Amino acid sequence: METRQRSVVKAVVWNAMGLAVMTGVGLIATGSAAVGGAVALVNTAIGLTMYVVYERIWAGISWGRNG
C-alpha cells in the first residue's frame, strides 16, 4: 500500500512530464484543427508509453511504501 504522500508526488511528477511533452509537441505543431487533433493523438500515444515506463520505474522504488 502506498502512502498518500507517495501518491501525490507520483501524480505531480506525472503531470509535469505530460505538460513538458505536450509543450514540445505544441511547439513543433501549427495552430490548425487538423494538427491539433494530430497533436492530441501523438500526446496520447506518447503519454500511454511514458505512463507504463513511469509506473515500472516507481515499482522499483521503495520510498513511501508501507510494509
Backbone bond lengths (Angstrom), bond angles and torsions (degrees), N, CA, C in turn:
res aa  C-N    CA-C-N  psi(-1)  N-CA   C-N-CA  omega(-1)  CA-C   N-CA-C  phi
1 M - - - 1.451 - - 1.527 108.78 -
2 E 1.323 116.30 132.35 1.461 121.05 178.66 1.518 110.79 -84.46
3 T 1.342 114.74 151.62 1.458 118.97 173.01 1.526 108.63 -77.66
4 R 1.309 116.43 160.31 1.462 121.55 177.84 1.530 110.47 -61.03
5 Q 1.334 116.85 -39.86 1.461 120.95 179.81 1.530 111.07 -61.07
6 R 1.308 117.23 -43.54 1.467 120.89 178.71 1.527 110.58 -61.99
7 S 1.327 117.02 -44.12 1.460 120.94 179.49 1.530 111.54 -61.49
8 V 1.316 117.00 -41.92 1.467 121.28 179.42 1.524 110.29 -66.17
9 V 1.333 117.37 -44.71 1.463 121.03 179.12 1.525 109.99 -60.56
10 K 1.321 117.17 -44.34 1.466 120.52 178.61 1.523 110.93 -60.76
11 A 1.325 117.58 -43.33 1.461 121.19 -179.45 1.526 111.48 -64.63
12 V 1.324 117.28 -43.27 1.459 121.42 -179.77 1.531 110.69 -64.80
13 V 1.319 116.85 -46.23 1.464 120.74 179.64 1.528 110.17 -63.20
14 W 1.315 117.53 -43.99 1.464 121.38 -179.89 1.524 110.72 -60.42
15 N 1.322 117.33 -45.07 1.463 120.70 -179.89 1.527 111.68 -67.24
16 A 1.315 118.47 -36.11 1.463 121.32 176.54 1.526 110.87 -64.35
17 M 1.330 116.56 -41.05 1.464 120.10 177.74 1.532 110.23 -64.90
18 G 1.309 117.47 -42.89 1.462 121.08 178.02 1.523 111.88 -62.01
19 L 1.317 116.85 -40.52 1.461 120.95 177.85 1.525 110.25 -62.68
20 A 1.323 117.72 -44.08 1.463 121.23 179.15 1.528 111.40 -61.89
21 V 1.321 116.86 -43.75 1.470 120.20 179.42 1.527 110.36 -64.29
22 M 1.312 117.53 -47.42 1.462 120.67 -178.59 1.521 111.00 -63.60
23 T 1.307 118.36 -36.70 1.459 121.82 177.30 1.523 110.51 -63.94
24 G 1.336 117.07 -44.08 1.461 120.81 178.00 1.516 112.38 -62.18
25 V 1.334 116.72 -44.64 1.461 120.59 178.59 1.531 109.65 -64.93
26 G 1.320 117.15 -40.96 1.462 121.30 179.24 1.519 112.87 -63.45
27 L 1.317 117.93 -36.10 1.462 121.37 177.89 1.525 111.51 -65.61
28 I 1.307 116.88 -33.23 1.461 121.71 179.31 1.530 110.97 -76.47
29 A 1.321 116.78 -34.07 1.472 122.07 -173.90 1.531 111.87 -81.78
30 T 1.347 114.94 167.36 1.464 122.12 173.08 1.523 108.98 -96.54
31 G 1.321 117.25 -173.29 1.459 120.79 -178.29 1.514 114.29 -94.18
32 S 1.315 119.91 8.94 1.466 120.39 -176.76 1.527 112.02 -74.96
33 A 1.337 115.28 156.87 1.466 120.34 179.81 1.529 111.16 -63.85
34 A 1.325 116.54 -38.84 1.472 120.01 179.99 1.520 110.61 -62.85
35 V 1.318 116.09 -44.94 1.464 119.54 179.52 1.526 109.57 -68.73
36 G 1.326 117.21 -36.92 1.465 120.10 176.50 1.513 112.01 -58.36
37 G 1.329 115.90 -41.94 1.462 119.68 176.91 1.513 111.82 -65.53
38 A 1.325 115.46 -41.28 1.467 119.59 177.85 1.525 110.81 -63.24
39 V 1.326 115.88 -41.13 1.465 120.14 178.26 1.525 109.92 -60.24
40 A 1.321 116.57 -43.16 1.465 119.91 179.38 1.526 111.05 -62.19
41 L 1.321 117.25 -42.28 1.467 120.43 178.90 1.523 111.53 -65.92
42 V 1.329 115.98 -44.27 1.469 120.03 178.36 1.521 109.91 -62.04
43 N 1.325 116.00 -44.51 1.461 119.62 179.91 1.523 111.46 -61.04
44 T 1.323 116.61 -40.09 1.457 120.48 178.80 1.524 111.08 -63.24
45 A 1.325 116.62 -45.14 1.467 120.35 179.64 1.523 111.66 -64.52
46 I 1.324 115.99 -45.60 1.469 119.82 178.68 1.525 109.79 -64.75
47 G 1.326 116.13 -43.34 1.460 120.53 -178.81 1.514 112.77 -60.88
48 L 1.326 116.98 -41.93 1.459 120.47 179.02 1.527 110.67 -62.77
49 T 1.334 115.16 -46.18 1.468 119.64 179.27 1.527 111.22 -62.12
50 M 1.323 116.09 -46.18 1.465 120.14 -179.79 1.535 111.19 -63.05
51 Y 1.340 116.09 -38.03 1.459 119.90 -179.14 1.530 111.18 -61.80
52 V 1.323 116.42 -43.85 1.463 119.91 179.63 1.531 110.41 -62.53
53 V 1.328 116.50 -46.62 1.471 120.58 178.51 1.519 110.36 -62.35
54 Y 1.314 116.29 -45.22 1.473 122.92 179.96 1.534 111.20 -57.45
55 E 1.313 117.10 -48.70 1.463 120.69 -179.83 1.526 111.52 -63.93
56 R 1.318 117.57 -37.00 1.469 120.46 178.77 1.529 110.23 -66.61
57 I 1.324 117.28 -38.64 1.472 120.32 176.99 1.522 109.79 -63.99
58 W 1.340 117.15 -48.18 1.457 120.53 -179.73 1.539 111.78 -63.40
59 A 1.307 117.16 -29.18 1.467 120.14 178.40 1.522 111.02 -62.03
60 G 1.330 116.96 -27.02 1.465 120.71 -179.57 1.514 113.50 -91.18
61 I 1.334 118.75 -0.03 1.472 122.15 -179.49 1.524 108.39 -101.38
62 S 1.307 116.54 124.43 1.467 120.15 -175.84 1.526 112.75 -87.61
63 W 1.316 119.11 -13.74 1.460 121.63 -178.04 1.528 112.18 -56.60
64 G 1.325 117.23 133.14 1.445 122.53 175.49 1.513 115.87 81.73
65 R 1.302 117.53 3.79 1.472 120.27 178.67 1.526 110.07 -90.57
66 N 1.294 115.21 144.54 1.463 121.08 173.58 1.510 108.53 -99.25
67 G 1.320 115.42 118.43 1.457 118.59 176.16 1.421 115.99 91.98
